[in-house]
Amino acid sequence: MLLYRAVVTYQISFPAPGSHLVHVRLEFDASTASEDPRCTVWMAAWTPGSYLLREYARNLRSITAQVEGQPAAVTKLRKDAWQIDARPGQRVRIDYSVYAHELSVRTAHHDATHAFLHPAQIFLIPGDIAGPFAVDIALPPGWDAVSLVADPAQERRSQGRFALDLPDLDTLLDTPIECGQLQIVTLAAPAAHFRVAVWGEPLPERVLRRLPAVVAQVEATWPDRPYDRYTFIVHAAVGAGGGLEHLFGSVLGVDPERFAAAIRHEGAAGDPGDTDDGVLDFLELAAHELFHAWNGKRLRPAVLGPFDYRRENYTRELWLVEGLTSYYDRLCVLRSGEMPVAAFLKRLAADLGRLAQIPGRHIQSIADASFDAWIKLYRPQDDSPNASISYYLKGSLVGLLIDLWLRSQQPAGAGLDGVLCALWTAAGERTGGWSNAEKIYRSPGYKVDDFIEILTRHAGLEPPDWLRATWEKPGDLDLRALEHVGLVLSEKPGTHGALEPGFLLQDRGGAPWVQHVLAGSPAEVAGLAPGDELLAARPAGGAWLRLRTARVPRVLEHLRPGEPAELLVSRRERLETLPLRFEPARTTPELTRLSEPSIEVQENFRRWTRRSWNES
């Protein structure tokens, strides 16, 4: 396809916030790259960083067109493309509205307090025009706006207006804009080149105070930083969550109620314990999305750029993008000093426990999970735990094992940090710099063989079969590498008399419904199925105990592992009784440090964590 460079303008307004409709006026000159009199516009189907065809065009509510000031017919060609009769060089104006009422980091959302303009959902693209693009927004009274543009100085503000120019298609689709009643702050040194724009409830001072150290640690992991300025857009509202990376910023979702325990404990003496979990979760999230500014957005698998925004872009290397980033997000918070060592070990043990409870770890490798992200990870169904694995969860633990194996081979070396830095340096030399999205995404990416080659160079030998199997094959992980840094993995017995349900529930109006039944569990053998509503349970021959979501733990206390029990379920509006015998509760992994470590082990731990052995 020939790409024709011409100015494309978007004028955005919000005439009726209660309708959640964003109005867009698109203007451009029909392409002269072709003599075809048909002019087409299209909308992206997915967003880089979120590997699911979201079919953004389904949110288009209305569309009309004019050519040279006269009404023109609009014909829909496909689910995401429209045609307008316009000759090359003629001025085309298209007015359309987009429904925006899904609050997430990867979809647009608009109400009376803000409008999050997720570009893939907002912008119709003239068929063969590559830009530049000009965006002009009419802001309601009291609103401000912030974008994830490379240089905030490029944002133009006037009374009730916000505008910016974007040089190419990749930059347009990588630059979300947050409009609304915002809290905008600049972080303290050493992160004074960062701004945080918050919609919703203001971030607590406790969070803003701790974030700069985490930012500095993420940046210190790499040889240099590819941005001069960086912006966090934060949605701080009940129900918000997740994160999505962009070249010069990221969008974070957080439920402000997660900070309540930390705020209540602030100033109190003693270990904060679990009260700090909400803050630590947010710091990990911010570290994760920032780490992607290197790993994922610029240093990336070859397939991920240039993008085909209208169909799947398959790769088996998402575990390198997301798994290694998930490993480093927590490690960077630990290294920054903002996470206690005990909390780090507790969280790492919890990840090991989560992995052990997923039967799909024996079915799917993380390389295959990467390839199938489009149909599995982002489209879960009731058998997902039995058939698939998360390349985020297992990939982070594989990253841990790669790092510790490297450090065991070269104790004075930089471990996985050095491998990533070498990959980064090589990518920068091939690319010739990271000046704009179009250049970045058209630069050569890497393949897993490139990763293995640099891994081999840094270790002094090829990765052994057991290590390669961690990403190439399904199965359990060999965790003996933990010994190198003095960590002891043990299994903590479950509470005496407690049982393992073998199923996962979801709440529907206070009623417990079965969401997943785990493969090989007594629940599966008994015939319990996803979609069953649990009504009651009893020990065999005992009284029926009514089940409500809030009462499930209390009712299960009346049942004993290995002893006969019955469940009363509603299935397709018919009642059934299912006899079964529950298994004892699983053991849970626990990570502790050696009681009498050698000086060498203590030094290995310090090199890995940047924390002393005796820190709590």
ABEGO torsion letter per residue (X at the ends): XBBBBBBBBBBBBBABAAAGBBBBBBBBBBBAABABABBBBBBBABBBGBBBBAGAAAABABBBBBBGGBBBBBBBABAABBBBBBBBGBBBBBBBBBBBABBBAABBBBBAABBBBBAAAABBBBAABAOBBBBBBBBBBGBBBBBABABAAABBBBBGBBBBBBABAAAAAABBBBBEBBBBBBBBOAAAABBBBBBEBBBBAAAAAAAAAAAAAAAAABABBABABBBBBBBBBBGBBEBBBBAAEBBBBBBAAAAAAAAAABGBBEBAEAAAAAAAAAAAAAAAAAAAAABGAABBBAABOBBBAABBBBBAAAAAAAAAAAAAAAAAAAAAGABBAAAAAAAAAAAAAAAAABAAAAABBAAAAAAAAAAAAABBBAAAAAABBBAAAAAAAAAAAAAAAAAAABAABAEAAAAAAAAAAAAAAAAGEAABAAAAAABBBBBAAAAAAAAAAAAGBBBBAAAAAAAABBEBBBAAAAAAAGBBBBBBBBBBGBBBAGBBBBBBGGBBBBABBBBGBAAAAAGBBBGBBBABBBBBGBBBBBBBAAAAAAAAAABBBGBBBBBBBBBGGBBBBBBBBBBBBBBBBBBBBBABBBAAAAAAAAAAAGBBAABX
